[in-house]
Amino acid sequence: MVFYLIGLGLGDVEDITVKGLNIVKNCARVHLEAYTSILCYGLDKTNLEKFYGREVIEADRTIVEQESDAILKGADKEDVALLVVGDPFGATTHADLVLRAKQQNIPVIRDDTRFLLEIES
Ligand SMILES: C[S@@+](CC[C@H](N)C(=O)[O-])C[C@H]1O[C@@H](n2cnc3c(N)ncnc32)[C@H](O)[C@@H]1O
């Protein structure tokens, strides 16, 4: 299936693209990157869960840096998303996650207000 890297913008919960919102609603699991980005202006787990109407799993520093395989777990069989405040590629940890996904032959799609594209190897 697909690992989605979704940029949330730097504003509020409504800055996600329509495509991104549909992905979030249909993914088996949705993680929220809570280490490299400051979750401000209401872009936090509680408000995002309320807006999406579904569970969002917060990924802290330990998970993002040392246990990132937990985010990718099962993404070969079902769709998984990682939500990132701001630029989804503004941190090397996210690039590392994409490389790990590619090593496991999991397709990666980035979606934010500037891009919707499949990341080639
Ligand atoms: C690894 S980058 C964060 C990348 C993040 N995805 C982004 O696009 O801002 C870390 C830098 O982003 C800044 N930063 C993190 N969250 C931010 C936010 N919500 N608004 C503005 N700057 C932010 C931090 O101050 C730090 O200098």
The ligand as an SDF file (V2000), in Angstrom:
LIG
                    3D

 27 29  0  0  0  0  0  0  0  0999 V2000
   13.5010   20.5910   11.3350 C   0  0  0  0  0  0  0  0  0  0  0  0
   12.8210   22.1570   11.0820 S   0  0  0  0  0  0  0  0  0  0  0  0
   11.0770   21.9100   11.1730 C   0  0  0  0  0  0  0  0  0  0  0  0
   10.5100   21.5670    9.9310 C   0  0  0  0  0  0  0  0  0  0  0  0
    9.0290   21.8210    9.9120 C   0  0  0  0  0  0  0  0  0  0  0  0
    8.4120   20.7100    9.2780 N   0  0  0  0  0  0  0  0  0  0  0  0
    8.7760   23.1300    9.1930 C   0  0  0  0  0  0  0  0  0  0  0  0
    8.4550   23.1370    8.0200 O   0  0  0  0  0  0  0  0  0  0  0  0
    8.9430   24.1750    9.8500 O   0  0  0  0  0  0  0  0  0  0  0  0
   13.0610   22.8780   12.6290 C   0  0  0  0  0  0  0  0  0  0  0  0
   12.8740   24.3570   12.5580 C   0  0  0  0  0  0  0  0  0  0  0  0
   11.5290   24.6470   12.2620 O   0  0  0  0  0  0  0  0  0  0  0  0
   11.0490   25.6300   13.1460 C   0  0  0  0  0  0  0  0  0  0  0  0
    9.6410   25.3340   13.3850 N   0  0  0  0  0  0  0  0  0  0  0  0
    9.1550   24.2030   13.8820 C   0  0  0  0  0  0  0  0  0  0  0  0
    7.8110   24.2770   13.9900 N   0  0  0  0  0  0  0  0  0  0  0  0
    7.4580   25.4940   13.5280 C   0  0  0  0  0  0  0  0  0  0  0  0
    6.2190   26.1640   13.3920 C   0  0  0  0  0  0  0  0  0  0  0  0
    5.0810   25.5970   13.7790 N   0  0  0  0  0  0  0  0  0  0  0  0
    6.2170   27.4210   12.8860 N   0  0  0  0  0  0  0  0  0  0  0  0
    7.3660   27.9960   12.4990 C   0  0  0  0  0  0  0  0  0  0  0  0
    8.5990   27.4240   12.6080 N   0  0  0  0  0  0  0  0  0  0  0  0
    8.6240   26.1790   13.1320 C   0  0  0  0  0  0  0  0  0  0  0  0
   11.8850   25.5100   14.4070 C   0  0  0  0  0  0  0  0  0  0  0  0
   12.0050   26.7200   15.0900 O   0  0  0  0  0  0  0  0  0  0  0  0
   13.2210   25.0650   13.8580 C   0  0  0  0  0  0  0  0  0  0  0  0
   14.0230   26.1840   13.5210 O   0  0  0  0  0  0  0  0  0  0  0  0
  1  2  1  0
  2  3  1  0
  2 10  1  0
  3  4  1  0
  4  5  1  0
  5  6  1  0
  5  7  1  0
  7  8  2  0
  7  9  1  0
 10 11  1  0
 11 12  1  0
 11 26  1  0
 12 13  1  0
 13 14  1  0
 13 24  1  0
 14 15  1  0
 14 23  1  0
 15 16  2  0
 16 17  1  0
 17 18  1  0
 17 23  2  0
 18 19  1  0
 18 20  2  0
 20 21  1  0
 21 22  2  0
 22 23  1  0
 24 25  1  0
 24 26  1  0
 26 27  1  0
M  CHG  2   2   1   9  -1
M  END
$$$$
